[in-house]
């Protein structure tokens, strides 16, 4: 009986170890205001000479916009032309292109998008990291993303940057 149990256990281990292990790939995720935020859908586009990476869950969206379509580090905030945007479920847009109201913060928006890899697959994919502080157009509300990752996001096109109202 002990041998039968051992054989059954070993057989279960062998047959349950297959190539169907699920990894979170592709993925767009990060800590939004300290809580894990993980996109359920994602895509990327090359437009106007730069990248646009988008991830979303329900009605929320994150967009990362660079001015060139190369690997590299893209600063956000201040005079930097790169942008990170977040649209919440009520349609309110937060952007690194907006400055905070002086009553809220004396510090400007900051952040960074790092494009680490662009694959040569079909379709091409891109991977990297990001973090940012973004404000509403009136500068009174903020959202923070830290430890953000976009991994193997397909460059399929058809995306548009949402307006910063």
TORPA-4810 file (N, C-alpha, C, O; in nm, 3 decimals):
<nodes>
NODE_1_0.082_-0.119_0.000_0.000_0.000_0.000_0.087_0.126_0.000_0.056_0.224_-0.068_X
NODE_2_0.195_0.122_0.077_0.286_0.236_0.083_0.349_0.260_-0.053_0.366_0.375_-0.094_X
NODE_3_0.385_0.153_-0.124_0.444_0.165_-0.257_0.344_0.221_-0.357_0.380_0.301_-0.443_X
NODE_4_0.217_0.180_-0.345_0.114_0.232_-0.435_0.095_0.382_-0.413_0.080_0.456_-0.510_X
NODE_5_0.095_0.426_-0.288_0.083_0.568_-0.257_0.201_0.646_-0.314_0.183_0.751_-0.375_X
NODE_6_0.323_0.593_-0.295_0.444_0.660_-0.346_0.440_0.669_-0.497_0.474_0.773_-0.553_X
NODE_7_0.398_0.562_-0.565_0.390_0.561_-0.711_0.287_0.663_-0.759_0.312_0.737_-0.854_X
NODE_8_0.171_0.668_-0.694_0.066_0.762_-0.732_0.114_0.906_-0.713_0.090_0.991_-0.798_X
NODE_9_0.181_0.932_-0.601_0.232_1.067_-0.574_0.334_1.108_-0.679_0.327_1.220_-0.730_X
NODE_10_0.426_1.022_-0.712_0.529_1.053_-0.813_0.465_1.072_-0.950_0.503_1.163_-1.024_X
NODE_11_0.367_0.989_-0.984_0.298_1.002_-1.113_0.226_1.135_-1.121_0.229_1.201_-1.225_X
NODE_12_0.160_1.175_-1.013_0.092_1.305_-1.012_0.191_1.420_-1.032_0.162_1.514_-1.105_X
NODE_13_0.307_1.412_-0.967_0.408_1.516_-0.984_0.457_1.524_-1.127_0.469_1.633_-1.183_X
NODE_14_0.484_1.409_-1.187_0.535_1.407_-1.324_0.434_1.460_-1.424_0.469_1.537_-1.513_X
NODE_15_0.309_1.419_-1.410_0.209_1.460_-1.508_0.153_1.600_-1.483_0.098_1.661_-1.574_X
NODE_16_0.168_1.651_-1.363_0.119_1.786_-1.338_0.224_1.891_-1.370_0.191_2.010_-1.375_X
NODE_17_0.348_1.853_-1.391_0.455_1.947_-1.427_0.462_1.952_-1.578_0.532_1.871_-1.640_X
NODE_18_0.392_2.046_-1.639_0.397_2.059_-1.784_0.428_2.202_-1.820_0.459_2.284_-1.733_X
NODE_19_0.420_2.234_-1.947_0.457_2.366_-1.995_0.345_2.467_-1.984_0.357_2.577_-2.039_X
NODE_20_0.236_2.437_-1.917_0.125_2.528_-1.911_0.125_2.612_-1.784_0.019_2.650_-1.734_X
NODE_21_0.241_2.641_-1.732_0.252_2.730_-1.617_0.219_2.870_-1.665_0.271_2.915_-1.766_X
NODE_22_0.132_2.939_-1.593_0.091_3.072_-1.634_0.179_3.178_-1.568_0.193_3.181_-1.446_X
NODE_23_0.235_3.263_-1.651_0.313_3.376_-1.604_0.234_3.501_-1.636_0.148_3.500_-1.724_X
NODE_24_0.260_3.608_-1.566_0.192_3.734_-1.592_0.263_3.805_-1.707_0.334_3.903_-1.688_X
NODE_25_0.241_3.753_-1.827_0.308_3.805_-1.944_0.215_3.791_-2.063_0.172_3.679_-2.090_X
NODE_26_0.183_3.893_-2.134_0.225_4.031_-2.113_0.158_4.092_-1.989_0.064_4.035_-1.933_X
NODE_27_0.208_4.207_-1.948_0.154_4.269_-1.828_0.183_4.419_-1.825_0.285_4.465_-1.876_X
NODE_28_0.090_4.493_-1.765_0.112_4.631_-1.723_0.061_4.635_-1.580_-0.057_4.610_-1.555_X
NODE_29_0.150_4.666_-1.488_0.109_4.671_-1.348_0.202_4.761_-1.269_0.312_4.795_-1.313_X
NODE_30_0.154_4.800_-1.152_0.232_4.883_-1.062_0.154_4.905_-0.935_0.042_4.856_-0.920_X
NODE_31_0.213_4.978_-0.844_0.145_5.014_-0.720_0.083_5.152_-0.739_0.154_5.252_-0.750_X
NODE_32_-0.051_5.155_-0.743_-0.122_5.283_-0.757_-0.160_5.330_-0.618_-0.240_5.266_-0.550_X
NODE_33_-0.103_5.441_-0.578_-0.127_5.496_-0.444_-0.109_5.388_-0.336_-0.184_5.383_-0.239_X
NODE_34_-0.008_5.303_-0.355_0.028_5.202_-0.255_-0.042_5.069_-0.268_-0.010_4.977_-0.192_X
NODE_35_-0.135_5.053_-0.362_-0.205_4.925_-0.380_-0.176_4.869_-0.519_-0.165_4.945_-0.615_X
NODE_36_-0.165_4.737_-0.529_-0.136_4.674_-0.657_-0.245_4.705_-0.758_-0.364_4.689_-0.730_X
NODE_37_-0.204_4.749_-0.875_-0.294_4.778_-0.987_-0.242_4.695_-1.104_-0.128_4.712_-1.147_X
NODE_38_-0.325_4.606_-1.157_-0.283_4.516_-1.265_-0.382_4.526_-1.380_-0.501_4.499_-1.363_X
NODE_39_-0.333_4.565_-1.497_-0.418_4.581_-1.615_-0.470_4.445_-1.662_-0.402_4.343_-1.652_X
NODE_40_-0.593_4.448_-1.712_-0.652_4.328_-1.773_-0.638_4.331_-1.924_-0.653_4.227_-1.990_X
NODE_41_-0.611_4.448_-1.980_-0.586_4.458_-2.124_-0.476_4.561_-2.146_-0.456_4.650_-2.063_X
NODE_42_-0.406_4.548_-2.259_-0.288_4.630_-2.284_-0.255_4.627_-2.432_-0.292_4.534_-2.503_X
NODE_43_-0.185_4.729_-2.476_-0.139_4.739_-2.614_-0.036_4.851_-2.620_-0.021_4.928_-2.525_X
NODE_44_0.035_4.858_-2.730_0.131_4.965_-2.753_0.124_5.008_-2.898_0.075_4.934_-2.984_X
NODE_45_0.172_5.128_-2.925_0.166_5.186_-3.057_0.291_5.272_-3.078_0.348_5.323_-2.981_X
NODE_46_0.332_5.287_-3.202_0.436_5.383_-3.237_0.365_5.492_-3.315_0.313_5.468_-3.424_X
NODE_47_0.363_5.613_-3.258_0.292_5.724_-3.320_0.375_5.851_-3.307_0.435_5.876_-3.202_X
NODE_48_0.377_5.929_-3.411_0.446_6.059_-3.409_0.591_6.045_-3.363_0.644_6.135_-3.298_X
NODE_49_0.655_5.933_-3.395_0.796_5.913_-3.362_0.823_5.860_-3.224_0.939_5.842_-3.187_X
NODE_50_0.719_5.834_-3.144_0.738_5.785_-3.008_0.645_5.669_-2.977_0.565_5.628_-3.060_X
NODE_51_0.658_5.617_-2.856_0.575_5.506_-2.810_0.454_5.556_-2.732_0.459_5.661_-2.668_X
NODE_52_0.346_5.480_-2.740_0.231_5.498_-2.652_0.197_5.358_-2.599_0.157_5.271_-2.676_X
NODE_53_0.213_5.337_-2.469_0.182_5.210_-2.404_0.057_5.233_-2.320_0.049_5.330_-2.245_X
NODE_54_-0.040_5.143_-2.333_-0.164_5.158_-2.256_-0.201_5.028_-2.189_-0.188_4.920_-2.246_X
NODE_55_-0.246_5.039_-2.066_-0.301_4.927_-1.992_-0.425_4.971_-1.921_-0.437_5.088_-1.882_X
NODE_56_-0.521_4.880_-1.903_-0.643_4.918_-1.837_-0.711_4.805_-1.763_-0.690_4.687_-1.792_X
NODE_57_-0.792_4.844_-1.669_-0.877_4.752_-1.596_-1.011_4.822_-1.575_-1.017_4.933_-1.523_X
NODE_58_-1.119_4.756_-1.617_-1.252_4.817_-1.615_-1.245_4.950_-1.688_-1.209_4.953_-1.806_X
NODE_59_-1.279_5.059_-1.624_-1.277_5.190_-1.691_-1.148_5.268_-1.667_-1.130_5.375_-1.725_X
NODE_60_-1.058_5.218_-1.583_-0.932_5.286_-1.554_-0.829_5.256_-1.663_-0.823_5.145_-1.715_X
NODE_61_-0.747_5.357_-1.695_-0.643_5.342_-1.797_-0.516_5.412_-1.753_-0.520_5.518_-1.690_X
NODE_62_-0.403_5.352_-1.788_-0.272_5.416_-1.775_-0.215_5.427_-1.915_-0.220_5.332_-1.992_X
NODE_63_-0.160_5.543_-1.947_-0.089_5.561_-2.074_0.049_5.617_-2.046_0.066_5.708_-1.965_X
NODE_64_0.148_5.561_-2.115_0.287_5.606_-2.108_0.325_5.652_-2.247_0.314_5.576_-2.343_X
NODE_65_0.370_5.777_-2.260_0.396_5.837_-2.391_0.540_5.887_-2.395_0.581_5.966_-2.310_X
NODE_66_0.616_5.840_-2.494_0.754_5.889_-2.514_0.762_5.963_-2.646_0.677_5.944_-2.734_X
NODE_67_0.863_6.048_-2.661_0.876_6.125_-2.784_0.965_6.057_-2.887_0.971_6.101_-3.002_X
NODE_68_1.035_5.951_-2.849_1.113_5.874_-2.946_1.079_5.726_-2.930_1.032_5.683_-2.824_X
NODE_69_1.103_5.650_-3.035_1.070_5.508_-3.035_1.196_5.420_-3.022_1.217_5.327_-3.100_X
NODE_70_1.277_5.453_-2.923_1.400_5.378_-2.898_1.405_5.332_-2.753_1.326_5.377_-2.669_X
NODE_71_1.498_5.243_-2.725_1.523_5.207_-2.585_1.581_5.330_-2.516_1.647_5.414_-2.578_X
NODE_72_1.556_5.339_-2.385_1.615_5.450_-2.312_1.532_5.491_-2.193_1.429_5.432_-2.163_X
NODE_73_1.581_5.594_-2.126_1.515_5.649_-2.009_1.450_5.781_-2.048_1.515_5.869_-2.104_X
NODE_74_1.321_5.792_-2.017_1.243_5.909_-2.055_1.191_5.978_-1.930_1.099_5.926_-1.865_X
NODE_75_1.247_6.093_-1.893_1.201_6.165_-1.773_1.061_6.222_-1.795_1.022_6.253_-1.908_X
NODE_76_0.987_6.234_-1.686_0.851_6.289_-1.688_0.846_6.414_-1.600_0.925_6.428_-1.507_X
NODE_77_0.754_6.502_-1.631_0.734_6.622_-1.550_0.823_6.736_-1.592_0.911_6.720_-1.676_X
NODE_78_0.798_6.851_-1.533_0.877_6.970_-1.567_0.862_7.004_-1.714_0.751_7.007_-1.767_X
NODE_79_0.975_7.029_-1.781_0.973_7.062_-1.923_0.984_6.939_-2.012_0.990_6.953_-2.135_X
NODE_80_0.988_6.820_-1.954_1.003_6.698_-2.033_0.881_6.677_-2.123_0.768_6.689_-2.076_X
NODE_81_0.902_6.646_-2.250_0.789_6.626_-2.341_0.720_6.489_-2.326_0.611_6.468_-2.379_X
NODE_82_0.783_6.396_-2.255_0.724_6.264_-2.232_0.614_6.279_-2.127_0.619_6.369_-2.043_X
NODE_83_0.515_6.190_-2.131_0.402_6.202_-2.040_0.357_6.067_-1.989_0.371_5.965_-2.057_X
NODE_84_0.302_6.066_-1.869_0.228_5.952_-1.815_0.091_6.006_-1.778_0.079_6.112_-1.717_X
NODE_85_-0.012_5.932_-1.815_-0.149_5.974_-1.787_-0.225_5.860_-1.720_-0.198_5.743_-1.746_X
NODE_86_-0.318_5.896_-1.635_-0.406_5.799_-1.572_-0.547_5.853_-1.581_-0.571_5.968_-1.544_X
NODE_87_-0.640_5.773_-1.630_-0.781_5.810_-1.633_-0.854_5.719_-1.537_-0.849_5.597_-1.551_X
NODE_88_-0.922_5.778_-1.437_-0.992_5.696_-1.338_-1.129_5.654_-1.391_-1.168_5.691_-1.502_X
NODE_89_-1.202_5.576_-1.312_-1.330_5.521_-1.358_-1.437_5.628_-1.379_-1.538_5.600_-1.443_X
NODE_90_-1.418_5.749_-1.326_-1.512_5.859_-1.350_-1.471_5.945_-1.470_-1.539_6.043_-1.501_X
NODE_91_-1.362_5.908_-1.537_-1.316_5.982_-1.654_-1.224_6.098_-1.623_-1.189_6.174_-1.714_X
NODE_92_-1.182_6.113_-1.497_-1.090_6.221_-1.459_-0.949_6.182_-1.501_-0.902_6.073_-1.471_X
NODE_93_-0.882_6.274_-1.572_-0.747_6.248_-1.623_-0.644_6.314_-1.532_-0.656_6.431_-1.497_X
NODE_94_-0.543_6.238_-1.497_-0.426_6.285_-1.422_-0.309_6.278_-1.520_-0.296_6.181_-1.594_X
NODE_95_-0.223_6.380_-1.521_-0.113_6.383_-1.615_0.013_6.440_-1.552_0.007_6.528_-1.465_X
NODE_96_0.127_6.390_-1.597_0.254_6.447_-1.554_0.280_6.580_-1.624_0.376_6.650_-1.590_X
NODE_97_0.196_6.616_-1.722_0.207_6.746_-1.788_0.142_6.856_-1.704_0.159_6.974_-1.733_X
NODE_98_0.068_6.818_-1.600_0.002_6.916_-1.512_0.087_6.942_-1.389_0.150_6.851_-1.336_X
NODE_99_0.089_7.066_-1.346_0.161_7.101_-1.223_0.064_7.099_-1.105_-0.055_7.126_-1.120_X
NODE_100_0.116_7.067_-0.987_0.029_7.069_-0.869_-0.006_7.212_-0.829_0.071_7.305_-0.853_X
NODE_101_-0.122_7.227_-0.768_-0.158_7.355_-0.709_-0.060_7.384_-0.596_-0.023_7.292_-0.523_X
NODE_102_-0.018_7.507_-0.581_0.082_7.542_-0.478_0.033_7.512_-0.337_0.115_7.490_-0.248_X
NODE_103_-0.098_7.511_-0.316_-0.151_7.478_-0.184_-0.137_7.329_-0.153_-0.143_7.288_-0.037_X
NODE_104_-0.120_7.248_-0.258_-0.107_7.103_-0.241_0.039_7.061_-0.231_0.076_6.980_-0.146_X
NODE_105_0.121_7.115_-0.318_0.262_7.076_-0.321_0.344_7.183_-0.390_0.300_7.245_-0.487_X
NODE_106_0.464_7.203_-0.341_0.557_7.294_-0.407_0.644_7.220_-0.507_0.718_7.282_-0.584_X
NODE_107_0.636_7.088_-0.506_0.720_7.006_-0.593_0.651_6.979_-0.725_0.531_6.952_-0.727_X
NODE_108_0.723_6.987_-0.834_0.661_6.961_-0.965_0.635_6.811_-0.984_0.682_6.727_-0.907_X
NODE_109_0.560_6.780_-1.088_0.537_6.641_-1.123_0.671_6.578_-1.161_0.758_6.643_-1.219_X
NODE_110_0.685_6.453_-1.128_0.808_6.381_-1.161_0.774_6.238_-1.200_0.663_6.190_-1.176_X
NODE_111_0.870_6.173_-1.259_0.853_6.033_-1.293_0.952_5.993_-1.401_1.040_6.070_-1.440_X
NODE_112_0.936_5.868_-1.446_1.031_5.814_-1.543_0.970_5.693_-1.612_0.905_5.610_-1.549_X
NODE_113_0.992_5.685_-1.742_0.959_5.566_-1.821_1.092_5.513_-1.872_1.171_5.587_-1.929_X
NODE_114_1.117_5.385_-1.851_1.239_5.323_-1.903_1.199_5.212_-1.999_1.139_5.112_-1.958_X
NODE_115_1.231_5.229_-2.127_1.207_5.124_-2.227_1.334_5.040_-2.230_1.439_5.085_-2.276_X
NODE_116_1.322_4.918_-2.181_1.438_4.830_-2.168_1.458_4.737_-2.286_1.572_4.703_-2.320_X
NODE_117_1.348_4.695_-2.350_1.361_4.597_-2.457_1.252_4.618_-2.561_1.137_4.645_-2.528_X
NODE_118_1.290_4.604_-2.686_1.196_4.602_-2.798_1.229_4.475_-2.875_1.337_4.462_-2.932_X
NODE_119_1.136_4.380_-2.877_1.164_4.251_-2.939_1.155_4.260_-3.090_1.104_4.358_-3.146_X
NODE_120_1.204_4.159_-3.156_1.199_4.151_-3.300_1.099_4.045_-3.344_1.113_3.988_-3.453_X
NODE_121_0.999_4.018_-3.261_0.898_3.917_-3.292_0.788_3.977_-3.378_0.790_4.096_-3.408_X
NODE_122_0.692_3.895_-3.417_0.576_3.944_-3.491_0.452_3.913_-3.410_0.420_3.795_-3.397_X
NODE_123_0.381_4.009_-3.356_0.416_4.150_-3.360_0.531_4.180_-3.264_0.559_4.103_-3.172_X
NODE_124_0.595_4.293_-3.287_0.700_4.336_-3.195_0.638_4.359_-3.058_0.520_4.392_-3.047_X
NODE_125_0.717_4.340_-2.953_0.671_4.369_-2.817_0.774_4.460_-2.751_0.887_4.472_-2.796_X
NODE_126_0.731_4.523_-2.643_0.822_4.609_-2.569_0.805_4.586_-2.419_0.697_4.551_-2.372_X
NODE_127_0.914_4.608_-2.346_0.915_4.588_-2.202_0.993_4.701_-2.135_1.083_4.760_-2.195_X
NODE_128_0.956_4.729_-2.010_1.026_4.832_-1.936_0.962_4.857_-1.800_0.884_4.776_-1.751_X
NODE_129_0.997_4.971_-1.741_0.947_5.006_-1.609_0.902_5.152_-1.610_0.933_5.228_-1.701_X
NODE_130_0.827_5.190_-1.505_0.782_5.328_-1.494_0.746_5.360_-1.350_0.719_5.271_-1.268_X
NODE_131_0.744_5.488_-1.321_0.690_5.543_-1.196_0.658_5.690_-1.221_0.724_5.755_-1.302_X
NODE_132_0.557_5.741_-1.152_0.523_5.881_-1.172_0.426_5.932_-1.067_0.354_5.855_-1.003_X
NODE_133_0.426_6.065_-1.050_0.324_6.141_-0.979_0.254_6.225_-1.086_0.321_6.294_-1.163_X
NODE_134_0.122_6.220_-1.091_0.047_6.297_-1.190_-0.066_6.372_-1.120_-0.115_6.330_-1.015_X
NODE_135_-0.106_6.485_-1.180_-0.207_6.572_-1.120_-0.321_6.597_-1.218_-0.303_6.588_-1.339_X
NODE_136_-0.438_6.629_-1.163_-0.550_6.672_-1.247_-0.517_6.809_-1.305_-0.422_6.875_-1.262_X
NODE_137_-0.596_6.851_-1.405_-0.565_6.978_-1.472_-0.570_7.098_-1.378_-0.500_7.197_-1.401_X
NODE_138_-0.651_7.091_-1.270_-0.654_7.201_-1.174_-0.543_7.190_-1.069_-0.526_7.280_-0.986_X
NODE_139_-0.467_7.080_-1.072_-0.355_7.062_-0.981_-0.393_7.025_-0.839_-0.306_7.021_-0.752_X
NODE_140_-0.520_6.997_-0.812_-0.566_6.972_-0.676_-0.570_6.824_-0.636_-0.577_6.792_-0.517_X
NODE_141_-0.566_6.735_-0.733_-0.571_6.592_-0.702_-0.452_6.522_-0.766_-0.407_6.561_-0.874_X
NODE_142_-0.403_6.420_-0.698_-0.284_6.350_-0.747_-0.305_6.199_-0.746_-0.386_6.146_-0.671_X
NODE_143_-0.228_6.133_-0.830_-0.220_5.988_-0.829_-0.072_5.953_-0.842_0.004_6.022_-0.911_X
NODE_144_-0.033_5.847_-0.775_0.106_5.803_-0.777_0.114_5.658_-0.821_0.041_5.574_-0.769_X
NODE_145_0.201_5.629_-0.915_0.233_5.492_-0.954_0.380_5.468_-0.922_0.466_5.548_-0.959_X
NODE_146_0.408_5.359_-0.852_0.546_5.322_-0.822_0.566_5.177_-0.863_0.469_5.102_-0.875_X
NODE_147_0.688_5.138_-0.883_0.726_5.001_-0.919_0.645_4.950_-1.038_0.605_4.833_-1.042_X
NODE_148_0.621_5.038_-1.136_0.544_5.001_-1.254_0.627_4.919_-1.351_0.747_4.940_-1.368_X
NODE_149_0.560_4.825_-1.415_0.624_4.738_-1.512_0.531_4.721_-1.632_0.410_4.702_-1.615_X
NODE_150_0.587_4.729_-1.752_0.516_4.683_-1.871_0.606_4.578_-1.934_0.724_4.602_-1.958_X
NODE_151_0.548_4.461_-1.962_0.629_4.347_-2.004_0.566_4.279_-2.125_0.452_4.233_-2.121_X
NODE_152_0.643_4.273_-2.233_0.604_4.208_-2.358_0.470_4.258_-2.410_0.384_4.179_-2.449_X
NODE_153_0.453_4.389_-2.411_0.331_4.451_-2.460_0.339_4.455_-2.613_0.434_4.511_-2.668_X
NODE_154_0.240_4.398_-2.682_0.245_4.394_-2.829_0.225_4.533_-2.891_0.136_4.608_-2.852_X
NODE_155_0.309_4.564_-2.989_0.297_4.689_-3.065_0.199_4.663_-3.179_0.238_4.624_-3.288_X
NODE_156_0.071_4.687_-3.151_-0.032_4.653_-3.249_-0.096_4.776_-3.312_-0.169_4.764_-3.411_X
NODE_157_-0.072_4.894_-3.257_-0.124_5.017_-3.315_-0.269_5.044_-3.279_-0.331_4.970_-3.202_X
NODE_158_-0.321_5.153_-3.336_-0.460_5.189_-3.317_-0.492_5.263_-3.188_-0.610_5.283_-3.157_X
NODE_159_-0.392_5.305_-3.112_-0.417_5.373_-2.986_-0.414_5.525_-3.005_-0.346_5.576_-3.094_X
NODE_160_-0.488_5.595_-2.922_-0.486_5.740_-2.921_-0.469_5.788_-2.777_-0.530_5.735_-2.685_X
NODE_161_-0.385_5.888_-2.761_-0.367_5.946_-2.627_-0.496_6.015_-2.586_-0.554_6.090_-2.664_X
NODE_162_-0.542_5.989_-2.462_-0.666_6.055_-2.424_-0.639_6.200_-2.387_-0.531_6.234_-2.339_X
NODE_163_-0.739_6.285_-2.412_-0.719_6.429_-2.388_-0.702_6.459_-2.240_-0.761_6.394_-2.154_X
NODE_164_-0.621_6.558_-2.213_-0.593_6.601_-2.076_-0.682_6.719_-2.043_-0.640_6.834_-2.052_X
NODE_165_-0.807_6.689_-2.005_-0.904_6.796_-1.974_-0.889_6.846_-1.833_-0.963_6.935_-1.791_X
</nodes>
